[in-house]
């Protein structure tokens, strides 16, 4: 993804998960980050859908389990 889209994605993760910075953001997963609960999951999905103007189906919600998988999801949607 380009720098602008990565910055948008990082901003979403930082604000949604209340991160202090984007150090090691690529290593964050739902399993290793306690603040990533069901409410944070819903907010994250809504924020990505809004910021990137993409429709996210219920089946695609499962992809939202790590920073890397969300990034891959966006790349698959055409955000390079």
N, C-alpha and C positions, 0 to 999 in steps of 0.2 A: 504494500500500500504506500501511497505517497506520504510525504511528511505532514501535509495538512490533515489528511484523513487519520493518520496515526495520532496526531495531536488531539483531534476530536475524540477518538476512541479512548485515549489516555485520560482526557478530561472527564469523560463519562464514568470511567472506572474510579478515578480519584474522588469525584463527588459522590457517587453512589455508595462506594464502600468506605468512604471517609478515610482515604489514604493520606499520609503525610506528604508523599512525593511519588514519583513514578519509578523509583529504584526497584528493580526486580519485578516490575509490573507484569512482565511476560511469564513469570513463574506462578502467578496467582491462579488458584483453582477453587472451585466451590468446596472441595474437600479439605484444602489446607488453609482456608481463610474463614474463621468463625463468623465474621460480620456478614458473610455472604449467605444470608438466610433466605427464606421464601419471599419475604417482602423486598429485600435487596434484589432478588432475582427478577421479580415483576417490574421493579423500577428500572433495572438495567435493560430489560427487554424493551420497555416503553421508551426509554431514552435513546437507545440505538435506533429504534424504528422512527422516532421523531427526528433525530439529528441527521440521519442518513436517508430519510424519506423512503424507507423500504417497508414492505409488508412482510410480517413474520408469521408463518402459520404455526398452529399448535404443535405440529410434528417437528418444526425447527426449534422450538423452545429447548429441546433436549441438547442442542448444540451449545447452548449458553451455560457451559459448565467450567470454562476456563477462559482466560484472556486470549490464549492462542486459538481456541476454537471459535471465539467470537470474531477474531481477526480473520480467520479462514472463512467463516460464514460471509463476512463482508466482501472478501476477495472473490468468493464464488458468485456474489451478487453483482460483481463488476467493478468494485471499488479497488483500483490498482494504485 
